[in-house]
Amino acid sequence: MRGDLEFQSTGDLVQKAALRYGEAHAIEDGDTVLSYRQLAALVDAAARGLFALHIEKGDRVAIWAPNLWEWIVAALAIHTVGGVLVPINTRYKGEEARYILDRAQVKAVFTVDGFLGLDFVSMLDRPELPTIRFRTSDWEKFIEAGVDGSVEVLGADVCDILFTSGTTGEAKGVITTHAQTLRVYRDWSEVVGLQRTDRYLVVAPFFHCFGYKAGIIAGLLSGATLLPQAMFDVSAVLERIGRDRVTVLPGPPALYQSILMKDYSEANLSTLRLAVTGAATIPVQLIHDMREKLGFDRVITGYGLTESTGVATMCRYDDAPETIAKTSGRALSNVEVKTVDTSGAEVPAGEPGHVLVKGYNVMVAYLDDPKATAENVVDGWLHTGDIGILDENGYLRITDRLKDMFICGGFNAYPAEIEHTLLNHPQVNEVAVIGIPDRRLGEVGMAWVVADEQLTEDALIDWARPRLANFKVPRRVEFVDVLPRNASTKVMKYALRQRFEDAPDRIDPIRCAQK
């Protein structure tokens, strides 16, 4: 892969894509169809609006909204004026969103009215913060109020801060640059084979690195047509595939499992050609089913984390289905991956070790947290917190997690963060959360709780629902007299996992947290 970059920044990418692709469709979102030329004009207009708000180079601007064409325009406009994009998870509650606004010292926010029946503006509770609501008069006034401005944005400049939850229970802001983002997703696009003729249904949320960078940025780099999907619904996705002639449909394994579990016999899936997945253990049969039943010509898996700009390793299109299902592929070009033991010594091929990543994709730093940065990036090596096995060909298989993270429907869920919230319940004395298997979502949370006798499973889950994003809400609660602890009083989560595995029928792993 090339090391040079054709584009200085994502704003530069927008303008050059307009020249290269002209009237080709960049975005189709309901009745709104934007050519690459029209997209560039709208980004310029929104940049003028940001200049009118006195957004300067380095200022942080948040977007708290689902996948809409306005999200794309606003994000690219933020980049154009040298601002730093701060996406917020649409599943977050008010307290979670406010933490990010305050932590990042956000200067303005773009949001929506009524998504998922929620009043995001009221939940933010920041009346002093300039707030522009998409698809209201706010957006129109914002565009009309624009003023001229000029700023030079370089590849080394920060383009975004993506917050990822940590084991301490507080989210960390991951800082990456324009050059990192552009180079990673140019390389990603080349590996997966994204094409100018592709029609890309972006189901992964834009607030996530996968939807934002592997979606928006990769789409612009390749000249594909982006088809934003505001919320995942199996029936709606199946209908769109046929109606919109979708060729590319990336997502977590849960997305494809959900489609396969649905009656898709009447759906027209003939245009599908490319799937990109990862983030969870994948059954070999799923890869076969995606090809044979859903009709994908190419299925690719990969591994990465927000701290590696979303990508570290990827399978290649001609790898065997077993390789694609059982491994996360090999390192991107000019990226190194190794596994080490507890002393830091590299382990031989075939033996488990801590996965370390080094290369141009490793984050700049955690926001205002030099201690965490120094602990997680040592001599350029990103300590991922994952345990994996590298084979003799450099293919990586993730086997465990040092940080106890589990992945629910493609979203990273961190037990410490969930435990921190559940301990605020007045009847909860102690709690430990683990990830357990779920047929549809890959993994879900299970809470082991020491509590007052009158507290029930339903009551605790109902209490947690408005305080946590849905993917974090435990699907199961098991009440115990004591939590298993070692001599240093640390909870032995492996013992809880073993207890669950010994009694899977008694402890049902499938429970929907939405009612």
N, C-alpha and C positions, 0 to 999 in steps of 0.2 A: 504494500500500500504506500501511497505517496506521503511524504512528510510535509510538503508545501501546502499552502491554503490559497484558494482563489479568492476568498472573501475575507475582508478585514473584520467584519462584525455581522451580526444577524441583520442589522439594518441595511448594510451593504448587500447582503444576500437578497433581501426583498427587492431592491432596486435593480440588481443584475438579473434576477429571475424574471422581472417584468420585461426587461429588454430581450431576454432569451425566449420566453414562452408567450409573451404578448397576450393575445386574446384566448389562449387556452384556459380552460376552467381551473382556477386555483381552489375554490371552495364552492360546494353546493350544500346549502343548509336550508331545507324547506323551500320557500319561495325565493330565497336569496341565492343568486348565482353570481359569483365574482370571478372575473378573469384575473390573470396575474397582473395585468396593467391596472385594473380597477382596485385590486388589493393594495398595490403600491400607493395609489392615490389616497385611499382611505387611511393607510398607515401614516402617510404624510399629514393628512388632516388631523388625525388623532395626536400625532406628535406636536402639532401646533397647539392643540388643546392642552397638552401637558406643559408646553412652554408658558401658556397663559396662567397655569396654576403655579408657575415658578418652580417647576421640577427641574433640578439641576443635576449635573453629572454626579453619579454616586448616590443620589437619593433613592430610597426604597419605595416601591409602589406595589400594592397587593392586588391580587384578583381572587375574589371569592365567588365563583360562579361555575355552572356546569359547562359542558362542551357546546359552545355557540360560536358563530362566526365572529361576533364582537370580541370574544376572548382572544382570538388569534390576532385581530387588529390591535387591541389594546396592548397585548404582550409585545408585539413587534414595535409598536410605537414607544413603549417604555424603553426598549433597547435602543431605538433610534435616537432618543434624546440623551442617551448615556445613563439612563436610570437602571435600577436593579429590580428585576421582577421577583416578587415574593408570592408564589401561589399558595392558596389555602384550601385544604380539603373540604369539599362540600358536605361531608358527613360530620364535620366537627360541630360541636355545640359552641355556644357563645363564649364560655370561659376558655376553651381551647383556642378559638380564633383570636380572642383578645390577647392571649399570651403571646401569640406570634406577632401581632401588630405592635405590641409594646416592646417585645424583645428585639425586633428588627427596626424599631423606630420608624415605622412606615409613615410617609408623608401624604399619601392619598390611597384610596381603595376603589376598585371597580367591583360591582356586585349585581345582584338581581333581586327582583321581588317575587316571593311566592314559590320558589323551587322547593319541592318536597313538602309544600304547605308551610314553609318557615318564613319568618320575617327576618332576613339576614341583617338588615340595617338596625333593627331594634336589638338583635342579639349582639351586634358589635358594641353598642352602647358607647360610641365615640362621636358625639354630635359635633365636636370641634374639628373632626377629620374630614377633609374634602372627600365626598362620596358620590360616585357616579353610578347610577343604576342602568344596566343595559336594558334596552327595549322600553324605555320610558323617555319622557321629555328631558330627563337629566342628560342622556347621551346626546340628544340633538343640540341642547344648549352648550354642552361641552365642545362639540365639533364647531358650532357657530362662533364660539368665543375665542377661537384659535388666533394666535399671533405668530409672527415670524421669529425664528430662532436658529441658532447654528451651534453645533458642537462636534468635535472630532472624537469618534469612538474607535478605540484600538482593540486588537485581538487580545491583548493582555488585560483589558478592562473587565471588571466583574459584570456578568450579565444576569446572574440570578442567585438567590439564596433559597434552597429547598430545605424545608424542615423535616427532619427524620427523628422519630422518637428514640430515646436512649434508655439504657438499662437503669439509669438513675431516676427514671420517672419523668424527666423533663426533655422536651424536644430540643434537638441541636440544629442550628442552621448551617447547612453545607454550602460553601462558597465555590462557584466555578466561573470560568471566564468564557468570553465569546470564542476564543481560539480553541479551547478544549471542547466546547459543545459542537462547534462546526466540524472539527476534525473527527471526533468520535462518531458523529452521525453521518458524515460522509463515508467513513470506513464501514459503519454498520449497514448503510444503504447498499454499498458495493457487495458486502458479504451476503445479504439476503436477496439481492437482485431486484431492488425496487426500480421501477421503470417509469418513464414519462407517460406512458399510456395507462398506468395503473389508476384504479379508482379505489381509494383507501378509506374504508369505514373505520373511523377512530372511535372505538368503544372505550378504550382505556382513558380514564379521566385526564384532562389537561393539567390538573393540579399535580399529577404524578409524573415523574421523570419519563416514564414510558409513553404516556399520551402526549406530553408536551414536546419532548425531544425526538423520540422515535416516531412521533406522529407529525407535529407541525414542522419541526426543523428538517427532518428527513424528507417529508413531502415536498417542501420548498427546494431542497437540494436536488431532488430528482425530477421535479416538474410534474409530479402526480397530482391528481384531483383529490382534495381532502373532503370527506363526508363526515362531519361531526355528529356524534350520537350523544344526546344529552344525558341519557340514563340507560343502563343495560336492561333490556326486556327481551326475552327470547323470541317471542312472537314478532315484536317490532323489528328485531334484527333480521329474522328470517324473511320478513316481508321486504325489508330494504335491500337485502342481497339481490333478490330478483328484480325489484323495481329500479334500483340504482346501478345495476350491473357491477356489483362489487367484485373486485379481483383480489384485494388484500385485506385480511382480517386478523391482525395480531391481537393477543390477549393472554391472560393466565389460563392454565389448563381448565379451570372451572368454567370458563366461557364455552369451550368446546364440549365439555361434559354436559353442560346444561342444554346445548343444542341437540346432542345425541340422545338425551333423555326425553326430549320433546318429540312429538309427531311431526317430522319434517318432510313427510312423503309428498306433500303437495307443494313444497317450496322449490323454487328454481335456483339451484346452487351451481348451475353450469359454468358461471363465470369465475368462480373461486379458483385461485391459483397459488396464493402464498399465505402461509400462516407462520407467525413467529411467537414462540411461547417460552415459558420458563417459570421461575419463581417457586416451584414446588416439585416434589417427586412426581414423575409422570409414568403411568403404566405403559409398557410397550404396546399393549393393545390399543391404547388411545391414539398413538401415532399411526398405527395401521388403519384404525377407524377414520381418522381425519383424512387419510388419503383415499381409502376405498369407499367409505360411506358419504363423506362430505365433499370429496372430489378435489382436494388440494393437490396440486402437482408438486409443491415444495413445502416442507415443514422443517423449521429450524428452531432449535432451542439454544438458550444462552444463560449466562450468569453475570450478575453485576449488582451493584448497590449504589445508592445515591452518592456515596463518597467516591465512587469510581466513574462518575458522570453517567451512571446507569448501566455501563457495559464493561466487562472484563474478558469474558470468554464467550465463544460462539461455536456451535456446530456449523458445518458446511453443508450445502444442499445435497451433495452426493454421499454423505455419511449414511451408514446403514440405520434402519429404524431402531434397532437395539441401541446403537450408539447415541442416536438423537434422544431416545427416551431415558437412557440410563446415565448419560453424562451431560454436562453443560458445555461441551466443546472445548476448544483450545484457545489460547490467548489471541487477542487481536494483534495485528502487526504492530511492532514497536511497543508492545506491552509485555511485561514479564509476570509470570505467576509461579510461585513456589509454595511448598508446604514444609513446615518446620516443627520441631518438637518443642517441649517446654523450655529448653535451654537456648532456642533460636537456631539450632543446627538443622540443616536441610535433611529431610527424611528421604529414603529411597523410593523409587516408583513402586506403587502398589501398597504403600503403607500410609495410614491416616496421619494427618498433621494439620496444624493451623494454617489456613490459606492466607498468603500474603500477595499483594498486587503492587507492581511498580510500573510507572509509565506516565505519558502525557495526560492520561485520563484521571489521575489521582487529584482529588480536590485541592484547592488552595489552602483551606483551613476551615475549622468550625468558627462560626461567628462569635467574636469576642470571647473565645474560650481557648487560650493558648495551652492550658494544661491538658485538656482533652485532645487537642491537636497533636501535641507532643507524644501523648500516650498512644495515639492511633496511627500516626505516621512517623516511622523511625527510619532515618537514613533513606528517605524516599519510598520506603515500603509501607503500604497501607495494610494495617492489621484488621482483617475483615471480621474477626470474631467467629468465622465459620470453620468447621473441620471438614477436610476433604481428602480425596485420594487422587493423585495424578498417575496416569498410566505411562508406559514407556513412550507413548506418542504425544504426551503432553495434554491428553484429554482429562478434564477435571470431573470428579463425581463428588458432590456435596453429601456428606454423611451425617453431620450433626451441627449444632450451633453452640458456640461457647456462651453466647448471650441469651440463650433460651427463647430467642425470637421465634414466633410461628407466623405462617403466611396464610391469611384468611381471604380467599377469593382474590388473590393477587396483591393484597395490602399487607404490609408488614405490621404485625402487632407485637408489642413488647410487654411481657408479663409485669415488669416492675411498674410501668405506667398504670396498668390496669389495677394492680394491687394497691398502688398509692390512692387511687380513687375509691376503691371498695372499702378501704380502711376508714374513710370518712363517714361510712354508715354508722350510726350510733350503736347498733347492736352487733357489729362485727368487731371481734377481738384480734383475730389473726387471719391471714389469707395467703395462699400461694396459688399462682395460676400457671397452668401448663397448656400446651397445644395438644389436641387429640385429633385423630383422623376424622374426616368428614367426606362423604362420597361426592358431594357437589362442590364444596368450597375448598377442598384440599385439607385444611385444618381449621379448627375452631377452638375457642378458649374454654377451658374448664377450670372453675375455681374450687379449691379445697378450703373450707371456711370453718373456723372456730368461732361460734357466735352464741348469743342468747337463744334459749330453747324455742321461743315463740317465732323466731325469724324463719321464713319459708323460702324455698328456692324461687318461686314465682315472685315473691315480694322483693327479693334482692335484685333479681334480673330487671324487674319493672323500675326499681329505684335507679339502677345503673343506666338504663336506656337513655334518659334525657341528659345524662352527664358524660357519656362517652359516644364516640363515633360507633356506628352499628357494628363494624368489623371488629371492634375491641370488646363489645359486650359479650360476656361469657354465655355460651349456649347451655352449659351444665353447671350446676352447683352441687357439691357433695359436702355435707356437714360432717365434721369429725371432732373428736374430743381433743386431740392434740395433733400437731403437725410433726412428721418425722424430722428429727434434727441430728446433726453429727456432734462430735465433741466440742466443736467451736460454736455450737448453737445455730449453724447455718441450716436452713431447710434443705433436705435431701430430695430434690425434685425428681431424681431418677427413681426414688422409691415410690413416689406418687405415680409416675408413669407406669412402673411395674404393677402397682395396685390396679390401675385402670386396665392394663393389658390382661391381668389375671381375672378380671370380672367385666368383660366388655358387654355381656348381656344385661348385667345388673345396672351398669352405668351406660345408658344409651348415648352414643356419640352424636346422634343426629337430633338437633333441636333448633328450631328457627327462633331467632331473637326478635323477629318482627311479628306483630299480631295485627 
